[in-house]
Amino acid sequence: MGFLMHESFEEGMALRSQRRLKAALGAFERAVDEEPRSAQAWFWLAATLDNRAEESWAIPAYERALRLGLEGEDRVKALAWLASSRSKVGDHRAAMAALSKAEASGGYRPIEEFQRIAKSVRRRSETKSGLS
């Protein structure tokens, strides 16, 4: 991780902790510009976009983080949060595929959050298939 990317990334994390999402977004955008192969920077960029209800922009950032080799619990979170974003934009098949991968990995902690997301993704998918 380069010094500049590290600085931008840390700034983004600090701003997120203060719930200053617009400012955090800018910091994470700088971080991925400075180090485009950082799975962590792409993941937190995606999560910040997602938290701002910008799911259409979050989806490719989650996918990039996963392709770059995001690991551990963050990988499972990315899959679950990607599933949620995909379901919100109406891509239910891809949402269920991502959710299945997250579930196969055992979910993440807090498990209640993971279960709530899984339930919402399923509900949106079932509602959509019930309308077909």
N, C-alpha and C positions, 0 to 999 in steps of 0.2 A: 504494500500500500504506500503510494507516494505521499510525501509530506503535505502537499497541497490538498490532495484528496482526503487525507486523514483529517486535516483541519476543517474542510468543508463538511465531511461526514460527521465529525464530532459536533460541529455547529448545528447541523440538522437534528441530531439526536437531542441536543440541549433545547433547541426550539420546540421540538415535539413534546418534550417533557413539560414545557410551559404552555402547551396547547396552541402555540403560534404556528399553525399549520401552513399558512401561506408563506411565511418566512422560511420555515423548514423545507418546504417544497423547493424554493430557490437554492438552498444549500445542497440538497440532494441532487438537484439538476447539475450544479457545479461539480459535485463529487463524481457523477457518472460521466460528465464531460472530461474530467481530469483523469479518471481511471475507468474506462468503459468495460473492463473485464472484472470489475468488483461485483460479485453476486450480492454481497451485503448492501452495497450502495443501491443497486437496482431494486432489491427487496424493500428497503425502507422508502425509496422513491415511490414504489407501487403502493405500499401501505399508506403513505401520506396522501397520495392521490385518492385512494379508496376512502380514507377518512374524510376527504373533502367532497365525497359523492361524485367523483370523476372516474367512475368505473371503466368507461371506454378507454381512458388513458392508462388506468392502472393495469388492465389486462396484459398488454404487451410488456409492461415493465415486470410483472410477476413472471411471465413466460421467459423473459430474458434472464432473470435471476435464477430460475430453475435450470435453464440451458447452461448457464455458467457454472453450475455445480453447487448451488446452495445446499447446505447440509444440515443434518440434525433436526431439532425442533423447528428451526426457522423454515426448513424445507416443508415440513408438515403444515405449518401455519400458512406458508405461501400457497400450497395446494388448496387448503380449506378456504382461504380468503379469495383465491382465484375462482374457486367454485361459487362462492357467494357473488362475486362480481359478475361472473358469467351468467348466473341465474337472474340477476337484476337487469341485465341487458337482453334477456330472452334467449340466450344460447344454452338451453337446458341440457342437451345431450353432452356438450363439453363440460358443463357444470357437474353433471353426475359422474363423468369420467374422472375429473379432478378430485371430487369428493371420495370416490372409490379408492383412489391412490392414497389420499390422506387417511382414510379409515384403515386401509391395509397396513399403514405405518403405525397404527395404534392411537392416532389423535395426538393432541398436545395438552399441556397444562396451561391454564386451568381447564380441566376436562369439561366443566359446565359450559364454558364459552364454546369449546369445540362442538359439544352436543347441541347447543343452541343454533350455531351456524349450520350444522348438518340438518337439523330439523327445518330451518328456514329454506335451505336449498331444496330439500325434498318437497316441502309444501309448495313452493313456487313451481317446481317441476310437475307436481301432481295437478295443480290448478291448470297449468298450461295443457297437459295431456287430457284433462277432463273437458277442456273447451274444444278439443279437436274433433 
